[in-house]
Amino acid sequence: MLRGESLSAALPRLSAQHAWNAAQRGAAQALGFEALRGLGRARALLELLHPRRIKPALLEQLLLVAVALMSLPEPRPYADHTLVFEAVRACSTHVRTRAARGLVNALLRRLQAQRTALEAQVMQQPEARWNHPAWWIDALRAAWPDDWQHVLELAARVPPMSLRVNARWGSREHYAERLRTAGLSAVAPEEPGLEQALVLERALPVHQLPLFDQGAVSVQDLSAQLAAGLLHAQAGMRVLDACAAPGGKTAHILERADCELLALERDPDRAGRIADTLERLHLPQAEVRVADAAQPGTWWDGRPFDRILLDAPCSASGISRRHPDIRWLRRPGDIPALAAQQHALLEALWPLLRPGGRLVYATCSLFPAEGVEQAAGFLARHADALALVAPGQILPGRSPERDGFFYAVFAKRTDDPA
């Protein structure tokens, strides 16, 4: 089912290849997400139904999708007979052998008839119960012994849709009224840093949001919305957004203050998305540069920054409910490799901050190596760094409407720490 490519990368390519319209692409994404949220259970069930390896690989993948959808918790969005029919029909189109069609029909009919007994059997396996790799489950349990089960339970649910109203367009109260006029309901969080945030009671395609295309609003998780407030950029300041794509936090900074902002992204395609985001929101144009933030010698002009936002590359373990392919694509060795990359970025960027300036370090991770341990190591290495109050680790289990995130805020001392 997964060949090392994220669903967000695969879907645009497949959509262009097969000339899908918006509805078809949306349906493919919804089916993919549902299947990936139940992939651990589906693999265990399919192994019970057919212990021998199923070939070709496409046939096995088709069965995994069907089994995952048939074993969703009640109430299931798809009727069993519909799934069996569509799976056999897909087999006829893509595998094209009578034996394959017969196998698909037989295995799915057996699952339908024996589902309760089969599910009870596989739910003894951690990967089937929690629909995450065993190493991931073990790592969460070790890091968060009181919260890991709730975190994994929430990962099985479709996350809420959070909005950020463009402060240059108007207030969230004004936009909430526009939502009500359109028959949509939203809740306004009452918390510092979330003054422009709204949480929709039900998700919908972004282009159906009132005035989305006109730049009135963006989709952004509540945890991610805290970054701009923690950075506290002021008018006239020189600001660096070091790993900026796709531009949500860049835009939020500019919505709050007229500052001189440099946004870096080393991937040219992703860098283009930053400019697109700023254009849609009618924001003062930041300087967007394709560059590696860890190599300042290739892009820095020698002028220090007043503020630096380092939303560092990470495991993305905190957003696995929103992107369920992440949990299956990651490997245990990725975490120390990513932690090393975060270390290198912090070391490269800290000298670029002026005395009295502020650096915000953020990751959408649940693993301590990318969060509290990284921050503690940084402070131990830098006597001129002062830790300011920050949210620290945000766990979905404690804040169900939010993604998992980590924040640390460092100020550079103006005095001699010695």
Residue pairs with C-beta under 8 A, 6 or more apart in sequence:
1 35
1 36
1 39
1 61
1 64
1 65
1 328
2 325
2 328
2 329
4 329
6 323
6 325
6 326
6 329
7 29
7 32
7 33
7 36
7 323
7 325
8 323
11 25
11 28
11 29
11 32
14 20
14 28
15 24
15 25
15 28
18 24
20 28
22 205
26 205
31 65
31 69
32 325
33 158
33 324
34 68
34 69
34 72
34 77
35 42
35 64
35 65
35 68
35 69
36 68
36 324
36 325
36 328
37 68
37 131
37 155
37 156
37 321
37 324
38 68
38 69
38 71
38 72
38 131
38 156
39 64
39 68
39 131
39 324
39 328
40 125
40 127
40 128
40 129
40 130
40 131
40 132
40 133
41 68
41 71
41 119
41 122
41 123
41 128
41 129
41 131
42 64
42 65
42 67
42 68
42 71
43 64
43 127
43 128
44 122
44 125
44 127
44 128
45 67
45 71
45 111
45 118
45 119
45 122
45 128
46 54
46 60
46 63
46 64
46 67
46 107
48 118
48 121
48 122
49 67
49 107
49 110
49 111
49 118
50 63
50 103
50 107
53 60
54 60
54 63
54 103
56 95
58 94
58 95
59 91
59 95
59 100
59 103
59 104
62 87
62 90
62 91
62 94
62 95
62 104
63 87
63 104
63 107
63 108
65 87
66 83
66 84
66 86
66 87
66 104
66 108
67 107
67 108
67 111
69 76
69 78
69 83
70 76
70 78
70 80
70 83
70 108
70 111
70 112
70 115
71 111
71 115
71 119
72 78
73 156
80 108
80 112
83 108
84 105
84 108
84 109
84 112
87 104
87 108
88 101
88 104
88 105
91 100
91 101
91 104
92 101
95 101
111 118
122 128
123 129
126 134
126 137
127 133
127 134
127 137
130 137
130 152
131 152
131 155
131 156
131 327
132 152
132 155
132 320
132 327
133 327
133 328
133 330
135 332
136 317
136 327
136 330
137 148
137 152
139 332
139 335
139 367
140 148
140 151
140 152
140 366
141 148
143 366
143 367
143 368
144 151
144 366
144 395
144 397
147 395
147 397
147 398
148 397
149 397
150 396
150 397
151 366
151 395
151 396
151 397
151 404
153 397
154 321
154 396
154 397
154 400
155 320
155 321
155 324
155 327
155 396
156 321
157 321
158 203
158 321
159 221
159 321
159 322
159 403
160 199
160 200
160 203
160 401
161 199
161 200
161 202
161 203
161 204
161 219
162 197
162 198
162 199
162 200
162 219
162 220
162 221
162 222
162 225
162 401
163 175
163 186
163 197
163 198
163 199
163 200
163 209
163 217
163 218
163 219
163 220
164 196
164 197
164 198
164 217
164 218
164 219
164 220
164 225
164 248
164 252
165 171
165 172
165 174
165 175
165 196
165 197
165 198
165 216
165 217
166 196
166 215
166 216
166 217
166 218
166 251
166 255
166 281
167 196
167 255
167 256
168 255
168 281
168 282
168 283
169 175
169 211
169 215
169 216
169 217
170 216
172 188
172 195
172 196
172 197
172 198
173 188
175 198
175 210
175 211
175 216
175 217
176 186
176 188
176 198
178 210
178 211
178 216
179 185
179 186
179 198
179 200
179 210
181 210
182 210
184 200
184 201
184 202
184 204
184 210
185 200
185 201
186 198
186 199
186 200
186 201
187 198
187 199
187 201
188 197
188 198
188 199
189 197
189 199
189 222
192 229
193 225
193 226
193 228
193 229
193 230
194 222
194 225
194 226
196 225
196 255
197 222
197 225
199 222
199 401
206 212
206 219
207 213
209 217
209 219
210 216
210 217
211 217
213 280
215 280
215 281
215 282
218 248
218 251
218 252
218 277
218 281
220 248
220 252
221 319
221 322
221 402
221 403
222 399
222 401
222 402
222 403
223 318
223 364
223 394
223 399
223 402
223 403
223 404
223 405
224 248
224 249
224 364
224 403
224 405
225 252
226 391
226 405
226 407
227 249
227 252
227 309
227 311
227 360
227 362
227 407
228 249
228 252
228 253
228 255
228 256
229 256
230 360
230 390
230 391
230 407
230 409
231 239
231 253
231 307
231 309
231 358
231 360
232 307
232 358
233 239
233 253
233 256
233 257
233 259
233 261
233 306
233 307
234 257
234 259
234 306
235 257
235 258
235 259
236 258
236 259
236 260
237 257
237 259
237 260
237 306
237 307
238 259
238 260
238 262
238 303
238 304
238 305
238 306
238 307
239 253
239 259
239 260
239 261
239 262
239 305
239 306
239 307
239 308
239 309
240 261
240 262
240 264
240 293
240 305
240 307
240 308
240 309
240 349
240 352
241 249
241 250
241 253
241 261
241 262
241 263
241 264
241 286
241 309
241 311
242 264
242 293
242 308
242 309
242 310
242 311
242 312
242 345
242 349
243 264
243 265
243 293
243 310
243 311
243 312
243 313
243 345
244 250
244 263
244 264
244 265
244 271
244 274
244 288
244 311
245 265
245 267
245 270
245 271
245 273
245 274
246 270
246 273
246 274
246 277
247 263
247 273
247 274
247 275
247 276
247 277
247 278
248 277
249 309
249 311
250 261
250 263
250 274
250 277
250 278
250 286
251 277
251 278
251 281
251 283
253 259
253 261
253 309
254 261
254 278
254 283
254 284
254 286
255 281
255 283
258 284
259 307
261 286
261 287
262 286
262 287
262 289
262 305
263 271
263 274
263 286
263 287
263 288
263 289
264 289
264 290
264 291
264 292
264 293
264 299
265 271
265 274
265 288
265 289
265 290
265 291
266 290
266 291
266 292
266 293
267 290
268 290
271 288
271 289
271 290
274 286
274 288
275 285
275 288
278 285
278 286
278 288
289 299
291 298
291 299
292 298
292 299
293 310
293 345
293 348
293 349
294 341
294 344
294 345
294 348
295 348
296 348
296 349
296 351
296 352
300 352
304 352
304 353
304 354
304 357
305 352
305 353
305 354
305 357
306 353
306 354
306 357
306 358
307 357
307 358
307 359
307 360
308 349
308 352
308 353
308 357
308 358
308 359
308 360
309 359
309 360
309 362
310 345
310 346
310 349
310 359
310 360
310 361
310 362
311 362
311 363
312 341
312 342
312 345
312 346
312 361
312 362
312 363
312 370
313 338
313 341
313 342
314 338
314 342
314 363
314 364
314 365
314 370
315 326
315 330
315 334
315 335
315 338
315 363
315 365
315 367
315 370
316 323
316 326
316 330
316 364
316 365
317 326
317 327
317 330
317 364
317 365
317 366
317 367
317 404
318 363
318 364
318 365
318 366
318 394
318 396
318 403
318 404
318 405
318 406
319 326
319 364
319 403
319 404
320 326
320 327
321 396
321 403
322 403
335 367
335 369
335 370
336 369
338 370
339 369
339 370
339 373
339 374
342 361
342 363
342 370
342 374
343 374
343 377
343 378
346 361
346 374
346 378
347 381
349 359
350 359
350 378
350 382
350 385
350 410
350 412
353 359
353 412
354 412
355 384
355 412
355 413
355 414
356 411
356 412
356 414
357 411
357 412
358 388
358 409
358 410
358 411
358 412
359 409
359 410
359 411
359 412
360 390
360 407
360 408
360 409
360 410
361 374
361 375
361 378
361 407
361 408
361 409
361 410
362 405
362 406
362 407
362 408
363 370
363 371
363 374
363 405
363 406
364 403
364 404
364 405
364 406
365 371
365 404
365 405
365 406
366 393
366 395
366 404
368 393
370 406
371 392
371 393
371 406
371 408
372 392
372 393
372 406
374 408
375 387
375 406
375 408
378 385
378 408
378 410
379 385
379 387
379 410
382 410
383 417
383 418
384 412
384 413
384 417
385 410
385 411
385 412
385 413
386 410
386 411
386 412
386 413
387 408
387 409
387 410
388 409
388 410
388 411
389 409
390 407
390 408
390 409
391 405
391 407
392 406
392 407
392 408
393 404
393 405
393 406
394 402
394 403
394 404
394 405
394 406
394 407
395 404
396 402
396 403
396 404
